[in-house]
Amino acid sequence: MAYEVLARKWRSQTFQELVGQNHITTTLINALKNDRLPHAMLFAGTRGTGKTSSARILAKTLCCPNAKNFVPCGSCQTCQEISVGRSLDVIEIDGASNNGVDSIRELRESVGYMPSRGRYKIYIIDEVHMLTTSAFNALLKTLEEPPPHAIFILATTEAQKIPNTILSRCQRFDFRRIPTRQIADHLAKICEAEQIEFVIEALWVIARQADGSMRDGQSLLDQVVSFCAGEKLTHERVVEVLGLTDRTVLVETLTALANRDAQNILQIIEKIFRGGYDAKIFAQELLEELRHALIARMIDPTRVNLENMIDLPQGEIEALRKITQLLSEEDLHFLFDMALKGVNDLLRAQDPRLVLEILLLRMAAAPRIHDLQNLLKAREAVAAVSAGHSNQVKNHALGLGPSGSPSSPSPLLSASASAASPARATFNAPGAAATTKPGPQFFDQKGSSAAVVVNFQNPTELWIKFVEKVKKSNGLLGAILENTELMSIESSVLNVGVPKKMSFLLDKLKEPDNLRRIEKFIETLWNKKFTIRAQLTGDSEATSAPRVIEQKKMQEEEKSIEKQIENHPLVRSTQELFKAQIKSIKEQPKKENL
């Protein structure tokens, strides 16, 4: 059966037979009932959605003498002439071949004549966007002031190419893509009427390939019927004749990705290329399958009908729901992003097979979000164990039991309690031992749970830590303080020394604004008010903050180098061989000069 015969036989004859355009048919029927039909209409939409068929149905409805409730009979002479394009009152013009101004001038000359039958003379201009600018200008006046008996129906697939002056004088109707399910159902009706045996999955493949066009679906159906030559239409035959990807291969691929089965992935890749499938088409269909799987995973079927969201047979939807139980929504999002990037790479690839293989193997080996979450939980558990161990050490140092209750007195607590009185604590020289016992214990803003012990046995380290915190908040003030040293503490007074070589900083330090800022920092960090008293000291830089920090860094670097040397395999083997010990050069006794 040739396609033209099939198309003519199953072309819609009434608005009720038009598939997938209910919003347009309802509007036109109501306009006819209320006598509000416009004199110029624009039917816009993609190919094969019923634009020309709707124009002919409307012409039959207006011209058929036997029409009842605006439904043409389809069997009278008028309806037959309109169907085959021989009616004198329904003029069909191909805009692609008659796009010149002369054709439109002929139309303008004939539009004034009354119809030979009925009340209306109807002009159907197909592919109207192909008209030239001069032709549109010639048509403009006729559309603006048409005769009462003239109706214009313009059909186009590219409405954006039509001038706005024409659009403003037409009532526009946008034809939508026909859903895959409705195309498959209509093809099933055709097969039943033509007594063709079929499997519904085969018609779904044809409908999906039609891409919203009923005309393309009928053409593909005619091609498959001719190939099968009277035999049953099966899924395998449709895939073979149309050169498409087998849907079962997509489901197998998704299952292997969910199970992270790299061996099965390699077998699927071999099947894809042995079957002659296009790698780019397969990747695009896999991307669409991942979209369907994500929707099937997210939507609750008890609340939303999945058939309205996914254009797939019910059996394939159920298979997707089972597969997605192995993956989370985040996993599907991740796989979709990888597949999307892979499709873009395949479009530019010189060797599509190589790119597809690596893409699928990478997707199979991709980490799952659940594994990452378990890793984070394990890390948190290790951190909690470490925190518990440090709390035990802290409790032991403070003289507390495992639960934080007091046990034996701690040296820190004893020193803190003995220094509760506001005694004067002075230091004989920078870096020397204090003449009195350790002073009081101060706390930061968080309270006693995060106590900061002011250790007077090591004032240099205490002052360096304070200066480092100040530098993070106020770099200029920190630069001044890092060249000072803490000399002594008298109750609520801090004696700060400035080397004579840096005497110019003394004036900066004594400025009221700087003193107020330093005292505010001390009050914030130690939760106790102190007054700063600045004075000059000797030229020694042994205990200044930069010198101490530099010495610490050098010591740490030396220790790091020593550890690297000690842990070197050659050194360790030498130690074991000679039963020797490694000593630093500093530890060796100095030899007298001979």
N, C-alpha and C positions, 0 to 999 in steps of 0.2 A: 504494500500500500504506500503510495507516494505521499510525501509530506503535505503537498498542496491539497490532496484529497482529504487527508486526515484533518488538516487545519480547517478546511471549509466545512467539513462535517461536524466538527466539534467547536466551531466558533460560537460564542455566546449570541443568542438571538433576543434575549430580554435582559433587563437589568437584574432580575432575580438569578439569572445564570452566570452573571459576571462574578468572578472569584476574587476575593480579597480586597474589594473596593467598596465596602458597605457605606463608608462615609460619603462617597460621591453619589452612589445610586440613591441613597435616601434624600440627599439635597436636591437632586434633579427631579425626583418623583414629587416631592413636596412643592417645588417650584411650579411644576406642571399643574398640580391640583389647585394651587392658589393663583394661577395665571400670573406668575412673577418670573417667567423665564427670561433671562437677559438676551439681548439681540446679538451679543458677541461673547464667546467663551473661549478660554485658553485651557487646553488639556496638556499638562506638563508631567513628565515622569520618565523613568528609565524604560528601556526597550521591553516589549512583550508584556506590559502590565495592563493592556486593554484600552488604550487611548482611542485608536481608530475604531475598535469594536463598539466602544461606548458612543462615539459620534454616530455610527450607523444605527445603533439601537435607538438613539434619540431621534434620528431622522425618521425611522420607521414609526416610532410612537407618534410623531407629529403628522405624518402623511398617511398612515394606514387607515382606511375607511372602516375596518372591522375591529379597531382597537377597543378594548374594554378595560376600564380602570387603568388606562395608560399602559396596557400590555398589548403589543402588536400581535396579530394572528400569525404572521410568518409564512402564510401560505397563499395570500392574495397576490395579484399581479404586481401591485406597488411594492410589497415587501420583497418579492423575488427580484424585481429590477434593482432595488436598492442594494440587495445582497451581492449581486454580480456587477454592480457599478454601471448600469445602463439607464438609470432613471434620469428624466429630463429636469426634474425638480431638485434633485440631489446631485450637485456637481462636486466631484472630488478632484482636487488639484494637487499635484506633487510639487512641493516647493523646491525640491532639489533640482528638478529638470525644467521647471517653469519659474525661474527665479528672476526673470527680467522685468523691466517696467512695462514692456509691451503686453505681457500676459495679464498683468494687473489692470491695464487699461481696457483690455477686452472684458475683464470681469466687471469693471465699472460700467461699461456700455450695456452689458446684459443684465445687470442687477436691477435695472428699472423695469424690466418686463415682468408681468404677473406670472405666477406658476401655472402650468398646464392642468394640474390636478391639485385639489386640496387648497389649503390656506397659505402654505409657506413654501419659500424657495430657500434651500439650505446649501451653503457653500462650506465644504470641508477642505481645509488647506493643511496637508500633511508636511512635516518637517519645515514649518514656517520660518524657522530661524535661518534657513538657507537663502531667503530673499535678499536682494541687494538693498542698499540704502534708498535708491530711487524708487524701487518697488514698494518699500515700506511707506515712503512719503506719498506715493500714489494711492496706497490702500488706506492711509490715515483719514482722508476726508470721507470716504465711504463708511468706515467704521464709526466715525463721529456722528454722521447724520444718515443712517441707512433707511431704506424704504420700510414701511411697516411689515411687509411680507418677507423680508430678507433676514436670515439668521446665519451668522458666521461662527464656525467651529474651527479653531486653530489648534493644531497638535504639534508638539515639539518635545525633543529629548534634552534640549539645552535652552532653557528659558532665559538664562542670563545673557544670551546673545540678542534677544529681542529688545528693540528700543523702548524706553520708558513711555514714550508717547503712545505706543501701541498697547503696552501693558495697562496703562491707566484707563483705557477704553474697553477692557475685557474683564470679565469675571473669571478669576483663575481657579482651576481645580488641579490639585497635585495628586497624582497617582503614586501609591506607595509600592514598594517591593512586596511581592506576594510571599507569605511565610512558607517555609519548606514543607511544613505539615499539610497545608492546604493544597500545595502543588501535588504532593504525594497522594492525597485523597482523591483529587480530581483525576490523576493518571490512573488510579485504581478503578474509578468509574468507567473510564475509557476502555481499559482492558477487559472489564466485566462485560461491557456492551459489545465489544468486538470479539468476545470469547477467546481471549488470550490468557493462558495460564501464567501465573506470576507468583513470586515471593515478595512480600511487602518490603523486605529489606532491600531488594533490587530496585524497587520504585523509589525508596528513600535515597539511594545513591544517585539516581537520575535527578530527583528533585533538588538535591543539594548542589549538584553540578549546574542546574539551571540558574542558580543565583538570583532567585526572585522573579524570573521571567517565565510566564506560562508558555509563551511561544517557543522559547528554547527548550523547555521541558518536553513539549510535544514533539519537537524535532529530534531530540535525543531518544525519546521513546520509539519513534519511527525507525531510527537507525538501529537500535537494539533489536526491535522486532524483525527487521530485515536480516540481521545477523543470525538470530536464533532459528529463522526459517520454520516457524510453526512449533518449535519446541518451547519448553517452559522457561520463562525469564527467571534466572537465578542470579544471586549476588556475584558469583564467580564470573558468569558470562558478561554481566554489565561491566565489571571491573576490567575484564579482558578487552572488550570492544572499545571502551572509552579510554583505556590506558591510565586508569586511576590507581590510587593506593588502596589496597585492601584494608577495610576498617578493622579486621581482626589483627592485622599487623600493628596498628596503632594501639589497640588494647593490650597486646602482648608487650609492646614497648613500654607503656605506662606501668604495667605490672612489674616488669623487670626493673624499672627505675625505682618503684616503691620498695622492692625487695633488695635493691642495690646488688643485683645479680649481673656482674660484668660479663660472665661467660655467656649468659643468655643474650646480652646486648650484642656481642660479637656475632652470634648466630643470626640474630634479627637483621643486622647490617648486611650479612651475606645474603640473606633471603631478599632484602630490598633490592640489591643490585643484580642478583640473579634473576629476579622477576622483571627487571627493566624499569623500575620505578624511578622517577626523577627525584634526585636528592633534595632539590629546592622545594618541590611540591610537597614531599614527605615532611620536611621540616615545618612548612607552613601549616599543614594539617595537624602535625603534632602540637604546634602552638595553639591551634583552635581546640584540640582535644584537652589540653591542660586548662584552657579557659572553662570548658564544660565541666571538667573534674573539680575545679575550684568552686564553681557555682553549686554543683551537687554536694560539695562538702559543707558549704556555708548555709544553704537554705534548708529549713525544716519542712519536709514534705507534708506534714500535717497542717501547716499554716499557709504554704504557698504551693501552687501547682507547678511542678518542675517542667511539665510539658510546655507551659507558656514561656519558660525561660530558656529551655534547651531544645533545639530542633533536632532531636534524635529519637529513634524508636525506643519504646519502653524497655526492651531487653538491654539495650546498650546503656541506658540511664542507670539501670540496676547494677550492671557490671561496673560502671564508674563509681557508684556509691560504695561498693565492696572494696574497690581498690583504694579509695580515698580514706578508708578507715585506718590504713597504715601510715598516712601522712597527715600532718597538721596543716592549718591554713598558711602558716608562715613558710612551711616547706614547699607548698604549691606555688606560693608567690615567688620564692627563690628559684624554683625550677622554671617558672614562666619567664623570669628575667633572663635566665641563662639561655633558654630557647629563643627568646626574642633577639638577643645579641647574636646567637648562632645563625638565625635566618638572615640577618644583615651581613654576616661574614660570608655566608654561602652565596649571596647575590654577587659578591666580588671575587669569589674563589676561582682559581684556575683548576683545582682538583677538588670537586665537590665531595667525592667519597672520603677523602682524607679529612676534610673539615667536619663532615657529618660523623665519622667514626670518633674523632677526638671529642666532639661536642657531646655525644651520647655517653661516652666513657666518663667524661668530666661530670656530667649530670648524675651518673650512677654513683660516682665516688664523692659527690658533694656532701659536706657535713650536714647533719640534720639538726634542726633547732632544738629538738629534745636532748640530743647529745650535748649540745653547748650548755643547755640549762643544767643538766646533771653535772657538767664540769664546774659551773659556777657554784652550784650547791656544795660540791666537794671542797671547792676552795674556801667557801664560807665556813664549812665545818672545820677545816684545818686552821683557819684564822681564829675560830672560837676556841679550839683546843689550845692554840698558842696563847690567846688572851687569858684563858683560865690558868695556864702554867705561870704566866707573868704575875697574875694576881696572887698566886700562892707564894711566889718569891717576895712580892711586895709585903704581903701579910707577915711573912717570916721576918722580913727586915724591920717591920714596925712592931714586932712582938705580938702579932695577932694569930689566932688559930686559923684553921682552914676555912671556917665559915665567917671570918672577919671579927670574931670575938676576942677580947683581950686575953693574953696568956702571960708569958713572962715579959718583964720590962725590956724594951729595946734601947740600944745605945742612943739612937736618934731621939727617942722620946725623953730619955733621961737628960740628954744634953739640952733639949728644948725646954724641959721643965726647969732645969737649973739656971737657965738664962732668962727666965721670965721677967726679972727685975730690969729696970732701964739703966743697966751698968754701962760704962764707957768701954768700948772695944776699940783698941788701937793696935797698929802694926808698927813694929820698930823700923822695918825697912821693906821696900817692895819685894815680895816673894818670901819674906821671913815668916816664922810661925807667930801666931797671935799670942799676946800676953795674957789674954783672958780666955775663958771658956767660950764655946760657940754660942752665938747670939740667938735671938728669937726666930721663930718659924713664921714666914709670911705666906699668904695664899693669893691665888689669882682671882679673877672675876667669877669663876665658876664655883667658888666656895671650897670647903674643906675636902670634897671628894677629889679635887685635882690640885692638891697642895704643892707649892713650889718651895722646897727647903732652901733657905738662904744659908749656904755653907760658908762660915767665916774663916774656916781653915784654908780656903782657896778663893780669896777675893778676886784674883785676876780672872779666873774662869767665870765667876759670877758676873763681873763687869763686862766681859767679852760677850756673853750671851745676851745681856741687856742691850749692848750696843748693836748687836746683829739684829735684834727685833726692832730697834729704833730705825735702823737703815732701811728696813723693808717698808716702813711707813713714811719716813721723812729722810730722804737721801742726803740733803744738805746738813741737817742736824747730826745725822749719823757720821758724816765725814769729819765733823768737828770732834765728836766724841771718840772716834776710833784712835785718835792720837793722845788720849788721856788715860789715866790709870786711877783706880780706887785706892786711896791712901788709908783711910780709916772711917769708922762709923761711930758716931757719938749720939746715942739715943735716937734722935730724929734728924741728925745732920750727917750728910755724906761729904767727906773731904776728898775732893777730886784734884789730882795733880796734873799739871801741864809741863812738859819738858821745856827747858830754857831755849832750846833751839826752835821750839814752836811757840815762842812767847806771844806772837801776834794772835794766836788763837785764844789767849786768855781774855782779851777784850771782847772777842766774839762770844765766848762762853759766858761772860758776866753780863751780857745784854739782858735786860729784864724779860724780853719776849722769849729768848732762848732758854733762860732759867725756868720760866713758867712752863714752857713746853716740856723740858726735861722732867721737871717735878710732876707734871701731869702724866707723862709716860710711866714714871716710877709708881705713882699711885694706881694707875690702871693695871700694870703688870704684877705688882706686889701687894696691892690692896692696902697700902700703908703710906702715909704722907711723910716725905723727907724734904729737907732743905739742902740745897747744893751750896757748898763753899769751895770755890776754886782758888788754887794757889800754884806757884811755880815750884818745880822740883829740879833735881839734877839733870844732866844731859844724857844719862844712861837711858837707852831704849830697850833694855833687856825685857822689861815687863810691859811695854806699851802694847796696845791691842794688835796693831798690824804685825809687830815682830813676833808676838806669841802665836798668832794665826799662821804666820809663815813657818815658824818652827814646827807647829803641829802638822802642817801639810808635809813638810820635809820628813818628819818622823814617820808619818803614815806611808809616804812613798818608800822610805827605806824598809819599813816592815813588809810592805807588799813585795818589794824586790827580793828580800830575804826569803819570804815564803815561796816565791816562784823558783828561786834557786834550790831551796830545800826539797821542793816537790818535783824537780826535774828528774826524769827517769834515769839519766846518766849519773846524776849526783847520788840518787838513792841506791843505785846498783854499786857505785863506788863505796858508799858507806857500808853496805852489807859485805862487800868483798874484803875491805880492810878493817872492818869493825871500828870505824872512826866516827868522830863527831865533828860537826861544823861549828866554828866559832866566828864571830864577827871580828873584823880587824880592830874595832874599838876595844874589844875584850883582850887583845893580845898585849902582853907587857912590853913596855918600851925598852929598847936596847940602848945601852950607853954608846956614845960615839967612841970608837977606838982611836 
